[in-house]
Amino acid sequence: MDSELDLFDSLHPASKGLAQQANHHLLSGVPMPWMVRWPGRFPIFFQHAEGASFIDVDGHRYVDFCLGDTGAMTGHGLPQVAEALHARALSGITTMLPSDDSVWVAEELTRRFGLTKWQFAMTATDANRFVLRFSRHLTRRPKIAVIDWCYHGTVDETLAVLDNEGNVVPRPGALGPAFNPRDTTVVVPFNDLNALDAALANGDVACLLMEPALTNIGIVLPDPGYLDGVREITRKHGVLLIIDETHTICAGPGGCTTAWNLEPDIFVIGKPIAGGMPAAVYGMSDEVASRLEKEMAMDDVDVSGVGGTLTGNALAMAAIRATLSTTLLESDYERMIPMATKWTTGVREAYTSRGFDWHVQQLGCRAEYWFCPPPRNGRDAANSIDHELDAYLHLFYINRGILMTPFHNMALMSPAHTDSDVEYHTKIFNEALDSLGSN
Ligand SMILES: Cc1ncc(COP(=O)(O)O)c(C=O)c1O
């Protein structure tokens, strides 16, 4: 680790200079908290990102498997999005009036994901915040349910986990919790239908917010039949099912919802849908929409706690339209998914040939490896994390021109990745394992 840290320093003098300067007026030297968690003694500063790669201020090129943690899953710097943004910016961004792009976008969202009516938000965090509010309002129930070790953005009610005794407690690391989440939130383990049934039986839960496969504590896939069971149990208890596909859009152009025939009452997606511009959407079934439309006529809907002045702005709409009309299409996934399979195969061959008891998991164009057998729930996944080994491997990759998603050993493919990008990762992964010595 020491020699990789020294190599990192010597390779990145320009980033180091900027990092020293940044320390004067940026809190911890970074624009937002989790950027301190990049491995190395300072973050690398990027200069130019295009397609599946970027160049840092020291002139090094990186293959980007992080892709802005899915925000740039379409590839960086899409010309069609840039052109749409330019044209829209010149003809007005924010008027509080709808633009025609919103009509096209809503039709496209229905075609892809199947839900009937749509609304917009600035980020997936916001969208989740709004749908929780709608759910409590519609059901007149005070609590929400989430999966243990989920992540749905910086939404207070969702920053909760189960402790060793099964109590709901604030998620480790959550700063200044607004309230004790045990008063607002029911937390259930993934892949455990009995626990879900018991947790919802009280009749005080408005909705279950979940990813169809966990992606934020590594990839944890649903057991066969689990998601059918979730739908049955939520219906039985009158609990709205909210599926958050912000990351699982890696499964295909319609996310897991279309790929696996899910039937959510409410659907959320953010990150990649606007080609990297901040924008998110949430959709709802006919039934939910017709119940909610009554509330939209309130005189005081502006203080309903949903939306914001800049939400649904014309720039975001133009970016979503330019993105969804040209990318994240079936033909893109036909390139991306086989590349993720190739990445997975390369990783598996490398660790099995050395006798490491590791595991690699793929979901569409996303793949991730673990230093243990595959976990079935978030808790097992969290317990298996090895921060030191993660940091070492990430640094090893960065020093050789590869960026992986931070906090995970996860790679995401964009339509711009090539076979040689994947082969390069396999080569460097093998070198990294060699540097660890034998098992
Ligand atoms: C499943 C899921 N939902 C919501 C979010 C929040 O997205 P954002 O940070 O863009 O608001 C994330 C972020 O990682 C996520 O993974």
The ligand as an ORCA input file, in Angstrom:
! r2SCAN-3c Opt
* xyz 0 1
  C     -30.905      3.111     -5.843
  C     -30.587      4.566     -5.647
  N     -31.584      5.430     -5.480
  C     -31.354      6.735     -5.297
  C     -30.070      7.225     -5.256
  C     -29.834      8.694     -5.058
  O     -29.406      9.288     -6.234
  P     -28.878     10.778     -6.180
  O     -27.668     10.755     -5.317
  O     -28.561     11.099     -7.607
  O     -29.966     11.598     -5.621
  C     -29.002      6.365     -5.406
  C     -27.610      6.861     -5.343
  O     -26.648      6.133     -5.338
  C     -29.260      4.995     -5.609
  O     -28.268      4.118     -5.769
*
